[in-house]
Structure formats: C-alpha cells, structure tokens
C-alpha cells in the first residue's frame, strides 16, 4: 500500500512501462492519496482513495481494460464525444485510451479491476471460435444495483480480500483462476460491446464425443487450475459450443460440472483423509473459495455439514 501527497509519486504508481500516466494538481490546494494494488496475473485489483483536485492523464494506450466500482465521490473522464461520470451506484468500464483523462475534485474512493486486453481478446476468441483483435467498444456504464453490478462487486470484493497478504486465495490456484475467469466472462456476457450480438446467436451443436473429451480432460486435470478455455480446447470446440453441449447433454454448465466433480473429491478426502486436517484446508485445495457457500452446497449435496463427514 502506498500513502502519500506527491502527485509525481502517484504518477509512478499508476503508470505501466508501456502506458505512462501523468497526475497533476488542478489548483494549489493539498492532495492526498492511498492506493493498494494486488495482482492475480492477468487481473489486478486496486483499492484507491484520493482527496484533492487532480488531473490524471494517460499518455499512451494502455494494455488493460479498467473497471471502476465507485464507493465515494465523482471522477469525470474526458471522452471524444461526451464526458463519462464515474459515481457511486454506477460501474464504469474504460479500454485505456489516451483520451480518457480523468478529473477528481474532493474525496474519491473506488475499487478498480484491471484486466489484460490479451485476456479479454483470448476469451472472446474462444467464445466465438475465431480470432479477435483491437477494441471491443464496450459500453462504458453499468448499474451497480443490477444483478450484473452486484455480482461484479461481490466477485471483486472476494478477489481483493483473498489476495491480501496471508489470505487463503494466494494459496489456492484453483480458486484464483476460477474467480478471475468468472469476472471476465461476467463482463463479456452481460455488458454490451461490439461482439454482443454475435455472442447472442446460437453456437454450433457439438457431438457427444466432444462432451466426453471435455469430461475426460476435467477428470485428468481435476486438481489443476484449468479454465473454460482449456476444456474447450481439449474438446476441440469453441467455448460457446462447449456450453451449449453441456446444457443439452448434461443439463448444466461445464464449470458447474467441474465444480460437482471437485465437490465429490472433497467428500472423498473428508471420508478418507486424516482427522487432523481442517475442512477449510481440504475445500480450499479443491478450489472452493467461499467456505460459507461451500458448506451450504455440501449439505445440499450430501445431506450433512462437511465437518460431520470429517468426524466419521
């Protein structure tokens, strides 16, 4: 975490090697900031607070899509046509253009997600079954009180809490990879962008053997942080075709099917593992990041709390 009052120090914190950012005070009043950036590979998350009048200007295109989840105050971004206001209750998505300079006046606090554009393009390419390059022209606003908004806030909060020093998510690559993918797919499937209409069209139907290949791959790599893209590649289909196939042949989604396989693996470990192991340790090892939800799902699936299974 960095706490300070020097705009040049803040410039260095916000900049990347390929996309420098210049922070300048808008008047002679004092400024202050507190920022904590946490990285999960292609996704980073930051909790930032500012006080003062600041101009934040990106000097070269960025390699990340930035999602702002405001908690306090207004941040106004310059845009070629109309300014974009980022205020509490409304999420803001920017593609890191140099024209997106921001102005802060007064108190401002937000959580922000920074997702590599390469990850965005890779997920879209596998969803559509073809290469994607360049901007996706995503709509810059979404309602934080909607189902989408609440889900993004919830997942972002889990990611931030789980990545702090000593938090369990850092010791669970399965859960971390799943959470990062969940945030990315949530944005791509629910926010309007250049490819939304294409994603809404029906995907080609897969053959049963391709679903079998997918399940075999899951079984072989159940303890590894595999992604939806990994499973689709193993089945030799696009992500959307894989999803349609699991809905048709298994009445579920690929990741829900994988989650059920991992739940069965937890059950096996609880039955056969040493009694000194904790339920939380076993669940986290198999990728369950939210222990309250895990316990509820376990009870629903096996008819008793996981702690009861461990004591048998």
C-alpha positions in Angstrom: 0.0 0.0 0.0 1.2 3.5 -0.9 0.2 6.5 1.1 1.4 10.0 0.1 0.8 13.6 -1.0 3.2 13.8 -4.0 1.4 13.8 -7.4 4.7 12.6 -9.1 4.8 9.6 -6.8 1.2 8.8 -7.6 2.0 9.1 -11.4 4.7 6.4 -10.9 2.2 4.1 -9.1 -0.5 4.4 -11.7 1.8 4.1 -14.7 3.0 1.0 -16.5 6.1 0.7 -18.7 4.1 1.0 -21.9 1.5 3.4 -20.7 2.8 6.3 -18.5 0.2 8.3 -16.6 0.7 11.9 -15.5 -1.0 13.2 -12.4 -1.2 17.0 -11.8 -2.9 19.1 -9.2 -5.6 21.3 -10.6 -5.1 24.1 -8.1 -2.8 24.9 -5.1 -4.8 23.0 -2.5 -3.1 20.0 -0.9 -3.7 16.5 -2.3 -3.5 13.1 -0.6 -3.9 9.5 -1.8 -3.9 5.9 -0.5 -3.7 3.1 -3.0 -3.3 -0.7 -2.6 -2.7 -2.7 -5.8 -2.9 -6.5 -5.7 -2.1 -8.7 -8.7 -3.5 -12.0 -9.8 -1.6 -12.4 -13.1 -3.7 -11.1 -16.0 -6.1 -9.4 -13.5 -5.2 -6.8 -10.9 -7.4 -5.1 -8.3 -6.9 -1.8 -6.5 -8.5 0.0 -3.6 -7.8 3.7 -4.1 -8.7 6.8 -2.2 -8.0 10.4 -3.2 -8.5 13.8 -1.6 -8.0 17.0 -3.6 -8.3 18.3 -7.2 -6.3 16.2 -9.6 -6.0 15.7 -13.4 -5.0 12.2 -14.3 -3.9 11.9 -18.0 -2.9 8.7 -19.8 -0.1 9.5 -22.3 -0.1 6.2 -24.3 -2.7 3.4 -24.9 -2.9 1.0 -22.0 -2.9 -2.8 -22.3 -5.7 -3.2 -19.7 -9.4 -2.7 -19.6 -10.3 -0.9 -16.4 -13.5 -1.3 -14.4 -14.2 1.2 -11.7 -16.5 0.4 -8.8 -17.0 3.7 -7.0 -17.7 4.0 -3.3 -17.4 7.7 -2.8 -17.1 10.9 -4.9 -17.1 11.7 -8.6 -14.5 11.0 -11.3 -15.0 12.6 -14.7 -13.3 11.1 -17.7 -12.7 13.0 -20.9 -14.2 11.2 -24.0 -14.2 12.1 -27.7 -18.0 13.0 -27.6 -19.3 13.2 -24.0 -17.7 13.1 -20.6 -18.1 9.9 -18.6 -19.0 10.3 -15.0 -18.0 7.6 -12.5 -20.1 7.9 -9.4 -21.4 5.6 -6.6 -24.1 3.3 -7.9 -22.7 3.1 -11.4 -19.8 1.0 -12.7 -17.5 2.4 -15.4 -15.5 0.5 -18.0 -12.7 2.0 -20.0 -10.4 0.5 -22.6 -7.3 2.5 -21.6 -7.4 5.1 -24.4 -5.0 8.2 -24.1 -8.1 10.4 -24.5 -9.6 9.1 -21.3 -8.1 11.7 -18.9 -9.8 11.9 -15.5 -10.6 14.7 -13.2 -11.1 14.3 -9.4 -12.4 17.1 -7.2 -12.7 16.4 -3.4 -13.0 13.0 -1.8 -13.0 10.0 -4.1 -12.7 6.2 -3.4 -13.1 3.3 -5.7 -12.3 -0.3 -6.2 -10.9 -1.0 -9.7 -10.3 -4.1 -11.7 -7.6 -4.1 -14.4 -7.9 -7.0 -16.9 -5.3 -7.6 -19.6 -6.7 -6.9 -23.0 -5.0 -10.0 -24.2 -7.1 -12.0 -21.7 -10.2 -10.3 -22.9 -9.4 -11.0 -26.6 -8.4 -14.6 -25.8 -11.7 -15.3 -24.0 -13.7 -13.7 -26.8 -11.8 -15.6 -29.5 -12.5 -18.9 -27.8 -16.2 -18.0 -27.2 -16.6 -17.1 -30.9 -14.3 -19.7 -32.4 -12.2 -17.1 -34.3 -9.5 -14.5 -33.7 -10.4 -11.2 -32.1 -8.1 -8.1 -32.2 -8.4 -4.4 -31.5 -11.0 -2.6 -29.4 -14.3 -4.2 -28.4 -16.1 -0.9 -27.9 -17.7 -1.9 -24.7 -20.5 0.3 -23.3 -18.8 2.4 -20.5 -21.6 2.2 -17.9 -23.5 -0.5 -15.9 -25.8 -0.3 -12.9 -24.2 -1.5 -9.7 -27.6 -2.2 -8.2 -28.5 -4.6 -11.0 -27.8 -8.4 -10.8 -24.7 -7.8 -13.0 -23.5 -4.9 -10.8 -23.9 -6.8 -7.6 -22.2 -9.9 -9.0 -19.2 -7.8 -10.2 -18.9 -6.1 -6.8 -19.2 -9.4 -5.0 -16.6 -11.1 -7.1 -14.2 -8.1 -6.9 -14.6 -8.0 -3.2 -13.7 -11.7 -2.9 -10.7 -11.2 -5.1 -9.4 -8.2 -3.2 -9.9 -9.9 0.2 -8.4 -13.1 -1.0 -5.3 -11.5 -2.4 -4.3 -9.6 0.6 -1.1 -10.8 2.4 -1.7 -14.1 4.1 -5.1 -14.6 2.6 -6.1 -18.1 1.5 -6.7 -17.3 -2.1 -3.0 -16.8 -2.7 -2.5 -20.5 -1.7 -5.3 -21.8 -3.9 -4.5 -21.5 -7.6 -7.8 -23.4 -8.4 -9.9 -20.8 -6.7 -7.9 -17.9 -8.0 -8.1 -19.0 -11.7 -11.8 -19.7 -11.4 -12.5 -16.3 -9.8 -10.5 -14.4 -12.4 -12.3 -16.2 -15.3 -15.7 -15.7 -13.7 -15.2 -11.9 -13.6 -14.0 -11.8 -17.2 -16.9 -13.9 -18.6 -19.4 -12.0 -16.5 -18.4 -8.7 -18.1 -18.2 -10.1 -21.7 -21.5 -11.9 -21.5 -23.5 -9.2 -19.8 -22.1 -5.8 -20.9 -22.9 -4.5 -24.4 -19.9 -4.4 -26.8 -19.1 -4.9 -30.5 -19.5 -8.7 -30.3 -22.6 -8.9 -28.1 -24.9 -9.7 -31.0 -22.7 -12.4 -32.3 -22.4 -14.0 -28.8 -26.2 -14.0 -28.6 -26.5 -16.2 -31.7 -26.8 -19.9 -31.3 -23.5 -21.8 -31.3 -22.9 -24.9 -33.5 -24.1 -28.1 -31.7 -21.3 -30.3 -30.5 -21.2 -34.1 -30.9 -21.5 -36.3 -27.8 -17.9 -37.4 -28.2 -16.7 -33.8 -27.8 -18.5 -33.6 -24.4 -16.9 -36.9 -23.5 -13.4 -35.5 -24.4 -14.2 -32.5 -22.2 -15.2 -34.6 -19.2 -12.1 -36.8 -19.6 -9.9 -33.7 -19.6 -11.6 -32.5 -16.4 -11.0 -35.8 -14.7 -7.4 -35.9 -15.7 -6.8 -32.3 -14.5 -9.3 -32.0 -11.7 -6.7 -30.7 -9.2 -5.2 -28.2 -11.6 -6.4 -24.6 -12.2 -7.9 -25.4 -15.6 -10.2 -22.8 -17.3 -13.2 -23.0 -19.6 -10.9 -22.3 -22.5 -8.6 -25.2 -21.5 -11.7 -27.5 -21.5 -12.9 -26.2 -24.8 -9.5 -26.7 -26.4 -9.4 -30.3 -25.2 -12.9 -30.9 -26.7 -11.8 -29.2 -29.9 -14.8 -26.8 -29.9 -15.4 -23.1 -29.1 -16.4 -22.1 -25.6 -20.0 -21.3 -26.6 -20.3 -24.7 -28.3 -19.0 -26.4 -25.2 -21.5 -24.5 -23.1 -24.4 -25.5 -25.4 -23.3 -29.1 -25.4 -23.2 -29.4 -21.6 -26.7 -27.7 -21.4 -28.0 -30.2 -24.0 -26.3 -33.4 -22.8 -25.7 -32.8 -19.1 -28.3 -30.1 -18.2 -25.6 -28.0 -16.6 -22.7 -25.8 -17.5 -19.1 -27.1 -18.0 -17.8 -25.2 -14.9 -20.7 -26.4 -12.8 -20.0 -29.9 -13.8 -16.3 -29.5 -12.9 -17.4 -28.0 -9.6 -19.5 -31.1 -8.9 -16.6 -33.3 -9.7 -14.5 -31.3 -7.2 -17.2 -31.5 -4.6 -17.1 -35.3 -4.9 -13.3 -35.1 -4.5 -13.7 -33.1 -1.3 -16.2 -35.6 0.0 -13.7 -38.4 -0.7 -10.9 -36.5 1.1 -13.2 -35.8 4.1 -14.0 -39.5 4.4 -10.5 -40.9 3.9 -8.2 -38.1 5.0 -6.6 -37.8 8.4 -8.9 -36.3 11.0 -6.4 -33.5 11.9 -6.9 -31.8 8.5 -9.4 -28.9 8.6 -12.4 -28.7 6.4 -11.3 -25.3 5.2 -8.0 -26.7 4.1 -9.5 -29.5 2.1 -12.1 -27.3 0.5 -9.6 -24.6 -0.5 -7.3 -27.3 -2.0 -10.1 -28.2 -4.4 -10.9 -24.7 -5.4 -13.8 -23.6 -3.2 -13.1 -20.0 -2.3 -16.2 -19.1 -0.3 -16.4 -21.5 2.6 -19.9 -20.5 3.7 -21.3 -21.2 0.2 -19.3 -24.4 0.0 -20.7 -25.7 3.3 -24.3 -24.9 2.2 -23.7 -26.7 -1.2 -22.0 -29.6 0.6 -25.0 -30.0 2.9 -27.4 -29.8 0.0 -25.4 -32.4 -2.0 -24.6 -34.9 0.8 -27.2 -34.2 3.5 -24.8 -33.2 6.3 -22.3 -30.5 7.1 -18.7 -31.3 5.9 -17.5 -31.3 9.5 -19.7 -34.3 10.2 -18.2 -36.2 7.3 -14.7 -35.5 8.6 -15.5 -36.8 12.1 -16.8 -40.2 10.8 
